[in-house]
Amino acid sequence: MMRRRSLLRGAAAGALAAPAAAALTGNRAAAEPVNYPIALTNQKTNVFEVFDRTGDWAAASTWSFSPGTTNGWDDPFEIRFRETTRYGTIALMTAGVPGNGRAGIVQVTGKGNRLDRGDLIWEASVSSYPHCIERIPNVAAVVVAGTRDRIHVYGGANSDHSTLREVQTITDMPKPHAVLWDDENSLLWVTGGTKIRTYKVTGANSTARLVKYGTDITFAGNGHDLQPDYANPGKLTVTDSGRCYSLDKATRKLTVFSEENYVKSYVRHPSGEAMWTLDPTPSDPPWGGPTVYFSQGLSKTRPGAQIYKARIVTTRFH
């Protein structure tokens, strides 16, 4: 309980760093929660699943991808939904154990709501413990953060994701944990170790490459999550092993808004509501509990789950 209250105080402090979100968070504290789809990586059942914010999380999910536990698909780490011209909505996912991981993409639009490995458009073996994946729009490229020691860039042909192959490997970013594409500035943001770095993208398809851009931002802990602040498009939210930060994309300034430990994911909805997951028992893998917390003081629990990350689904979803 103390941990949840601590981060609730942090959510309020973070909102103060984002004026548009501050009023919304304060005004909505006693209101009914807004509804939106939320994607979870459930390491207990080895399933990626989606629930409505106000739905029954003890019931069946509204959408799921069940990859099994073979070929590196143990322990889901990341899920993100992105819009494409060719496929409609896609889900990008990573999973795995050290030395044996997987990255993959499935088509969501038109593919039903119970998917498995047979629905994959693309998958790749990633031995560097892949914790995060992102798509670079308009260049048929995907980036995977292999948290052991490298960033993997995959390029394809003519927006055909089934043709993706590794075209670049970056080894000078320590412990890359998160990658996030910034449409507003056409930059890829990456957290790794005690650094946040940005990359420009050159070329396209099989010639797509990441080129370091700007000065690295340094911070205290081991960088973990990196998300948009949907209530303030000029900012990102960042977590490390002991803090949550607001990052101003223009000034590249970090502001601490919580000193909570082991926040595995943190994001703010356009309404101003913040959502996060915690590691309740850091010494006990796979680093997740059954509960997702919200800044209104509420929570949602998936009984028996071990939730690593919770993601707001902002794309069309059906």
PALUM-7629 format. One record per residue (C-alpha): residue number from 1; x, y, z. Coordinates in Angstrom, 1 decimal. Example, Ala and Ser with C-alpha at 12.3 -4.5 7.8 and 13.67 -1.06 7.14 Angstrom:
REM residues 2
+-----+--------+--------+--------+
:   i :      x :      y :      z :
+-----+--------+--------+--------+
:   1 :   12.3 :   -4.5 :    7.8 :
:   2 :   13.7 :   -1.1 :    7.1 :
+-----+--------+--------+--------+
This chain:
REM residues 318
+-----+--------+--------+--------+
:   i :      x :      y :      z :
+-----+--------+--------+--------+
:   1 :    0.0 :    0.0 :    0.0 :
:   2 :    2.8 :    2.4 :    0.8 :
:   3 :    4.3 :    1.9 :   -2.7 :
:   4 :    1.0 :    2.7 :   -4.4 :
:   5 :    0.5 :    5.9 :   -2.3 :
:   6 :    4.1 :    6.9 :   -3.0 :
:   7 :    3.5 :    6.8 :   -6.7 :
:   8 :    0.1 :    8.5 :   -6.4 :
:   9 :    1.9 :   11.4 :   -4.9 :
:  10 :    4.5 :   11.2 :   -7.7 :
:  11 :    1.8 :   11.2 :  -10.3 :
:  12 :    0.5 :   14.4 :   -8.9 :
:  13 :    4.0 :   15.9 :   -8.9 :
:  14 :    4.5 :   14.8 :  -12.5 :
:  15 :    1.3 :   16.4 :  -13.5 :
:  16 :    2.6 :   19.7 :  -12.1 :
:  17 :    5.4 :   19.4 :  -14.6 :
:  18 :    2.8 :   19.2 :  -17.4 :
:  19 :    0.2 :   22.0 :  -16.9 :
:  20 :   -2.4 :   20.6 :  -19.2 :
:  21 :   -2.4 :   17.3 :  -17.3 :
:  22 :   -2.4 :   18.9 :  -13.9 :
:  23 :   -5.9 :   20.3 :  -14.0 :
:  24 :   -7.3 :   17.2 :  -15.7 :
:  25 :   -5.8 :   14.9 :  -13.1 :
:  26 :   -7.0 :   17.0 :  -10.2 :
:  27 :  -10.5 :   17.5 :  -11.7 :
:  28 :  -11.0 :   13.8 :  -12.5 :
:  29 :   -9.9 :   12.5 :   -9.1 :
:  30 :  -13.4 :   11.7 :   -7.9 :
:  31 :  -14.9 :   11.2 :  -11.4 :
:  32 :  -15.7 :    7.9 :  -13.1 :
:  33 :  -12.7 :    6.6 :  -15.0 :
:  34 :  -12.5 :    7.2 :  -18.7 :
:  35 :  -12.6 :    4.0 :  -20.8 :
:  36 :   -9.9 :    2.9 :  -23.2 :
:  37 :   -8.2 :   -0.4 :  -24.2 :
:  38 :   -5.1 :   -1.5 :  -22.2 :
:  39 :   -2.6 :   -4.1 :  -23.4 :
:  40 :   -0.8 :   -6.3 :  -20.8 :
:  41 :    2.2 :   -8.6 :  -21.0 :
:  42 :    1.2 :  -11.5 :  -18.7 :
:  43 :    4.2 :  -13.5 :  -17.9 :
:  44 :    2.3 :  -16.0 :  -15.8 :
:  45 :    0.2 :  -17.3 :  -18.7 :
:  46 :    2.7 :  -16.3 :  -21.4 :
:  47 :   -0.1 :  -14.3 :  -23.1 :
:  48 :   -0.3 :  -10.8 :  -24.5 :
:  49 :   -3.8 :   -9.6 :  -23.8 :
:  50 :   -6.1 :   -6.5 :  -24.0 :
:  51 :   -8.8 :   -5.4 :  -21.6 :
:  52 :  -11.1 :   -2.3 :  -21.5 :
:  53 :  -10.1 :    0.1 :  -18.7 :
:  54 :  -13.6 :   -0.2 :  -17.1 :
:  55 :  -14.1 :   -3.9 :  -18.1 :
:  56 :  -14.1 :   -7.1 :  -16.0 :
:  57 :  -10.4 :   -8.1 :  -15.8 :
:  58 :  -11.4 :  -11.5 :  -14.2 :
:  59 :  -13.2 :  -12.4 :  -17.4 :
:  60 :  -11.8 :  -13.3 :  -20.8 :
:  61 :   -9.7 :  -10.6 :  -22.5 :
:  62 :  -11.1 :   -8.7 :  -25.5 :
:  63 :   -8.0 :   -9.7 :  -27.6 :
:  64 :   -5.0 :  -11.9 :  -27.1 :
:  65 :   -1.9 :  -13.4 :  -28.7 :
:  66 :   -0.7 :  -16.7 :  -27.3 :
:  67 :    2.7 :  -17.6 :  -28.8 :
:  68 :    3.4 :  -20.7 :  -26.7 :
:  69 :    6.7 :  -21.2 :  -24.9 :
:  70 :    8.8 :  -22.6 :  -27.6 :
:  71 :   11.3 :  -20.9 :  -30.0 :
:  72 :   12.1 :  -18.1 :  -27.5 :
:  73 :    8.6 :  -16.9 :  -26.8 :
:  74 :    8.8 :  -17.3 :  -23.0 :
:  75 :    8.0 :  -14.3 :  -20.8 :
:  76 :    6.3 :  -11.5 :  -22.7 :
:  77 :    8.1 :   -8.2 :  -22.4 :
:  78 :    6.6 :   -5.7 :  -24.8 :
:  79 :    3.4 :   -5.1 :  -26.8 :
:  80 :    2.7 :   -2.0 :  -28.9 :
:  81 :    0.0 :   -1.4 :  -31.5 :
:  82 :    0.7 :    0.7 :  -34.6 :
:  83 :   -1.2 :    1.7 :  -37.7 :
:  84 :    0.1 :    0.7 :  -41.1 :
:  85 :   -1.2 :    1.3 :  -44.7 :
:  86 :   -0.6 :   -2.2 :  -45.8 :
:  87 :   -1.8 :   -4.2 :  -42.8 :
:  88 :   -4.1 :   -1.8 :  -40.9 :
:  89 :   -3.4 :   -2.2 :  -37.1 :
:  90 :   -0.5 :   -4.4 :  -36.2 :
:  91 :    0.9 :   -5.5 :  -32.8 :
:  92 :    4.6 :   -5.6 :  -32.2 :
:  93 :    5.8 :   -7.9 :  -29.4 :
:  94 :    8.9 :   -9.2 :  -27.7 :
:  95 :    9.5 :  -12.1 :  -25.3 :
:  96 :   12.2 :  -14.4 :  -24.2 :
:  97 :   14.9 :  -15.4 :  -21.7 :
:  98 :   18.6 :  -14.5 :  -21.7 :
:  99 :   20.2 :  -16.1 :  -24.8 :
: 100 :   16.8 :  -17.1 :  -26.4 :
: 101 :   14.4 :  -14.4 :  -27.3 :
: 102 :   11.9 :  -13.4 :  -30.0 :
: 103 :   10.4 :  -10.4 :  -31.7 :
: 104 :    7.3 :  -10.6 :  -33.8 :
: 105 :    4.4 :   -8.8 :  -35.5 :
: 106 :    0.8 :   -9.9 :  -36.0 :
: 107 :   -2.0 :   -8.2 :  -37.9 :
: 108 :   -4.8 :   -7.1 :  -35.7 :
: 109 :   -7.4 :   -5.6 :  -38.1 :
: 110 :   -9.4 :   -8.3 :  -39.8 :
: 111 :   -7.6 :  -11.2 :  -37.9 :
: 112 :  -10.0 :  -11.9 :  -35.1 :
: 113 :   -9.4 :  -11.6 :  -31.4 :
: 114 :   -7.6 :  -14.8 :  -30.4 :
: 115 :   -4.3 :  -15.1 :  -32.2 :
: 116 :   -1.4 :  -17.5 :  -32.0 :
: 117 :    2.0 :  -18.0 :  -33.6 :
: 118 :    0.2 :  -19.0 :  -36.9 :
: 119 :   -0.9 :  -15.4 :  -37.2 :
: 120 :    2.6 :  -13.9 :  -37.2 :
: 121 :    3.4 :  -11.7 :  -40.2 :
: 122 :    7.1 :  -11.8 :  -39.1 :
: 123 :    9.2 :  -13.1 :  -36.3 :
: 124 :   13.0 :  -13.1 :  -35.6 :
: 125 :   15.3 :  -14.8 :  -33.1 :
: 126 :   16.9 :  -12.2 :  -30.8 :
: 127 :   19.4 :  -13.7 :  -28.4 :
: 128 :   20.2 :  -10.4 :  -26.6 :
: 129 :   17.1 :  -10.5 :  -24.3 :
: 130 :   14.7 :   -8.3 :  -26.3 :
: 131 :   12.8 :   -6.0 :  -23.9 :
: 132 :   11.2 :   -3.6 :  -26.4 :
: 133 :   10.3 :   -3.1 :  -30.1 :
: 134 :    9.3 :   -0.2 :  -32.2 :
: 135 :    8.3 :    0.5 :  -35.8 :
: 136 :    9.8 :    3.3 :  -37.9 :
: 137 :    6.9 :    4.5 :  -40.1 :
: 138 :    7.3 :    5.0 :  -43.9 :
: 139 :   10.7 :    3.2 :  -44.2 :
: 140 :    9.7 :   -0.5 :  -43.5 :
: 141 :   12.0 :   -0.7 :  -40.5 :
: 142 :   11.7 :   -2.1 :  -37.0 :
: 143 :   14.0 :   -1.6 :  -34.0 :
: 144 :   14.5 :   -4.1 :  -31.1 :
: 145 :   16.2 :   -3.2 :  -27.9 :
: 146 :   18.3 :   -6.2 :  -26.8 :
: 147 :   18.9 :   -5.3 :  -23.2 :
: 148 :   22.0 :   -7.4 :  -22.8 :
: 149 :   24.2 :   -5.4 :  -25.2 :
: 150 :   22.7 :   -4.2 :  -28.5 :
: 151 :   20.1 :   -2.5 :  -30.6 :
: 152 :   18.9 :   -4.4 :  -33.7 :
: 153 :   17.6 :   -2.7 :  -36.8 :
: 154 :   15.5 :   -4.7 :  -39.3 :
: 155 :   14.7 :   -3.4 :  -42.8 :
: 156 :   12.2 :   -4.8 :  -45.3 :
: 157 :   11.0 :   -4.3 :  -48.9 :
: 158 :    8.2 :   -2.0 :  -49.9 :
: 159 :    6.5 :   -1.9 :  -46.5 :
: 160 :    6.2 :   -5.7 :  -46.6 :
: 161 :    7.0 :   -6.6 :  -42.9 :
: 162 :    7.3 :  -10.3 :  -43.9 :
: 163 :   10.6 :   -9.4 :  -45.6 :
: 164 :   12.3 :   -7.8 :  -42.5 :
: 165 :   15.9 :   -8.8 :  -41.9 :
: 166 :   18.6 :   -7.4 :  -39.7 :
: 167 :   20.4 :   -4.6 :  -41.5 :
: 168 :   22.2 :   -2.9 :  -38.6 :
: 169 :   23.5 :   -3.8 :  -35.1 :
: 170 :   24.5 :   -1.1 :  -32.6 :
: 171 :   26.7 :   -2.2 :  -29.8 :
: 172 :   27.8 :    1.0 :  -28.1 :
: 173 :   24.6 :    1.6 :  -26.1 :
: 174 :   24.8 :   -0.2 :  -22.8 :
: 175 :   21.8 :   -2.2 :  -21.7 :
: 176 :   19.2 :   -0.8 :  -24.1 :
: 177 :   15.8 :   -1.3 :  -22.5 :
: 178 :   13.3 :    0.8 :  -24.4 :
: 179 :   12.9 :    2.3 :  -27.9 :
: 180 :   10.2 :    4.8 :  -28.8 :
: 181 :    9.5 :    6.6 :  -32.1 :
: 182 :    8.7 :   10.3 :  -31.9 :
: 183 :    6.6 :   11.4 :  -34.9 :
: 184 :    6.7 :   15.1 :  -33.8 :
: 185 :   10.5 :   15.3 :  -34.2 :
: 186 :   11.2 :   12.3 :  -36.4 :
: 187 :   13.5 :   10.8 :  -33.7 :
: 188 :   14.0 :    7.4 :  -32.1 :
: 189 :   14.5 :    7.7 :  -28.3 :
: 190 :   16.4 :    4.9 :  -26.6 :
: 191 :   17.1 :    4.3 :  -22.9 :
: 192 :   20.0 :    2.2 :  -21.9 :
: 193 :   22.0 :    2.0 :  -18.7 :
: 194 :   22.2 :    5.5 :  -17.3 :
: 195 :   21.7 :    7.2 :  -20.8 :
: 196 :   18.9 :    8.4 :  -23.0 :
: 197 :   19.9 :    8.7 :  -26.6 :
: 198 :   18.2 :    9.9 :  -29.8 :
: 199 :   18.7 :    8.7 :  -33.3 :
: 200 :   17.8 :   10.0 :  -36.7 :
: 201 :   16.9 :    7.5 :  -39.4 :
: 202 :   18.6 :    7.5 :  -42.8 :
: 203 :   17.7 :    5.5 :  -45.8 :
: 204 :   14.7 :    3.2 :  -46.1 :
: 205 :   13.8 :   -0.5 :  -46.4 :
: 206 :   17.0 :   -2.5 :  -46.5 :
: 207 :   19.2 :    0.6 :  -46.4 :
: 208 :   17.5 :    2.0 :  -43.2 :
: 209 :   20.1 :    3.0 :  -40.6 :
: 210 :   20.1 :    4.7 :  -37.2 :
: 211 :   22.5 :    7.7 :  -36.8 :
: 212 :   23.1 :    9.1 :  -33.4 :
: 213 :   21.7 :   12.6 :  -33.0 :
: 214 :   22.3 :   15.1 :  -30.2 :
: 215 :   24.0 :   14.7 :  -26.8 :
: 216 :   23.2 :   11.8 :  -24.6 :
: 217 :   21.0 :   12.6 :  -21.5 :
: 218 :   22.3 :   11.0 :  -18.3 :
: 219 :   20.4 :   10.0 :  -15.3 :
: 220 :   20.9 :    8.1 :  -12.0 :
: 221 :   19.5 :    4.6 :  -12.4 :
: 222 :   19.3 :    1.8 :  -14.9 :
: 223 :   16.9 :    3.1 :  -17.6 :
: 224 :   13.8 :    1.1 :  -18.1 :
: 225 :   10.5 :    2.4 :  -19.6 :
: 226 :   10.0 :    5.2 :  -22.1 :
: 227 :    6.5 :    6.3 :  -23.1 :
: 228 :    4.7 :    9.3 :  -24.6 :
: 229 :    2.9 :   11.6 :  -22.3 :
: 230 :   -0.4 :   11.6 :  -24.1 :
: 231 :   -1.6 :   14.5 :  -22.0 :
: 232 :    1.4 :   16.6 :  -23.1 :
: 233 :    2.8 :   15.8 :  -26.5 :
: 234 :    5.9 :   17.8 :  -25.8 :
: 235 :    7.0 :   15.4 :  -23.0 :
: 236 :    7.9 :   11.7 :  -22.5 :
: 237 :    7.7 :    9.7 :  -19.3 :
: 238 :   10.8 :    7.7 :  -18.3 :
: 239 :   11.5 :    5.2 :  -15.5 :
: 240 :   14.7 :    3.8 :  -14.1 :
: 241 :   15.3 :    1.4 :  -11.3 :
: 242 :   14.5 :    4.0 :   -8.6 :
: 243 :   12.7 :    7.0 :  -10.2 :
: 244 :   10.1 :    8.3 :  -12.6 :
: 245 :   10.9 :   11.3 :  -14.8 :
: 246 :    9.2 :   13.8 :  -17.1 :
: 247 :   11.4 :   14.4 :  -20.2 :
: 248 :   11.0 :   17.6 :  -22.2 :
: 249 :   11.6 :   16.7 :  -25.8 :
: 250 :   12.6 :   20.2 :  -26.9 :
: 251 :   15.0 :   21.1 :  -24.0 :
: 252 :   16.0 :   17.4 :  -23.2 :
: 253 :   15.6 :   18.3 :  -19.5 :
: 254 :   14.6 :   15.5 :  -17.1 :
: 255 :   12.5 :   16.3 :  -14.0 :
: 256 :   12.0 :   13.7 :  -11.3 :
: 257 :    8.4 :   13.3 :  -10.2 :
: 258 :    8.6 :   10.0 :   -8.2 :
: 259 :   11.3 :    8.1 :   -6.3 :
: 260 :    9.3 :    4.8 :   -6.4 :
: 261 :   11.5 :    1.7 :   -7.0 :
: 262 :   11.0 :   -0.8 :   -9.8 :
: 263 :    8.3 :    0.9 :  -11.9 :
: 264 :    8.2 :   -1.3 :  -14.9 :
: 265 :    5.9 :    0.9 :  -17.0 :
: 266 :    4.4 :    4.3 :  -16.6 :
: 267 :    2.2 :    6.4 :  -19.0 :
: 268 :   -0.3 :    9.2 :  -18.9 :
: 269 :   -3.5 :    9.0 :  -20.8 :
: 270 :   -4.8 :   12.1 :  -22.8 :
: 271 :   -7.4 :   12.6 :  -20.0 :
: 272 :   -4.5 :   13.1 :  -17.5 :
: 273 :   -4.9 :    9.8 :  -15.8 :
: 274 :   -1.6 :    8.1 :  -15.1 :
: 275 :   -1.2 :    4.3 :  -15.3 :
: 276 :    1.7 :    2.2 :  -14.1 :
: 277 :    2.9 :   -1.3 :  -13.1 :
: 278 :    5.3 :   -2.2 :  -10.3 :
: 279 :    7.6 :   -5.0 :   -9.4 :
: 280 :    6.1 :   -6.1 :   -6.1 :
: 281 :    8.9 :   -8.6 :   -5.3 :
: 282 :   12.1 :   -7.6 :   -7.1 :
: 283 :   13.9 :  -10.8 :   -6.1 :
: 284 :   11.3 :  -13.0 :   -7.5 :
: 285 :   11.2 :  -13.3 :  -11.4 :
: 286 :    9.3 :  -12.7 :  -13.7 :
: 287 :    9.0 :   -9.3 :  -12.2 :
: 288 :    5.4 :   -8.5 :  -12.2 :
: 289 :    2.2 :   -8.6 :  -10.1 :
: 290 :   -1.5 :   -8.9 :  -10.9 :
: 291 :   -2.4 :   -5.2 :  -10.5 :
: 292 :   -2.3 :   -2.1 :  -12.7 :
: 293 :   -2.5 :    1.2 :  -10.8 :
: 294 :   -4.1 :    4.5 :  -11.8 :
: 295 :   -3.6 :    8.0 :  -10.5 :
: 296 :   -7.3 :    8.3 :   -9.5 :
: 297 :   -6.4 :    6.0 :   -6.6 :
: 298 :   -8.1 :    3.1 :   -8.3 :
: 299 :   -6.6 :   -0.2 :   -9.6 :
: 300 :   -7.5 :   -3.1 :  -11.8 :
: 301 :   -6.4 :   -6.7 :  -11.1 :
: 302 :   -6.0 :   -9.6 :  -13.4 :
: 303 :   -6.3 :  -12.5 :  -11.0 :
: 304 :   -3.2 :  -14.6 :  -10.9 :
: 305 :   -1.4 :  -12.6 :  -13.5 :
: 306 :    2.3 :  -11.5 :  -13.5 :
: 307 :    2.0 :   -8.2 :  -15.4 :
: 308 :    5.3 :   -6.8 :  -16.7 :
: 309 :    4.0 :   -3.8 :  -18.7 :
: 310 :    0.7 :   -2.1 :  -19.3 :
: 311 :    0.2 :   -0.1 :  -22.5 :
: 312 :   -2.5 :    2.3 :  -23.6 :
: 313 :   -3.9 :    1.2 :  -27.0 :
: 314 :   -4.2 :    4.4 :  -29.1 :
: 315 :   -4.8 :    2.8 :  -32.5 :
: 316 :   -8.0 :    1.6 :  -34.1 :
: 317 :   -8.8 :   -1.7 :  -32.4 :
: 318 :  -11.4 :   -4.2 :  -33.5 :
+-----+--------+--------+--------+
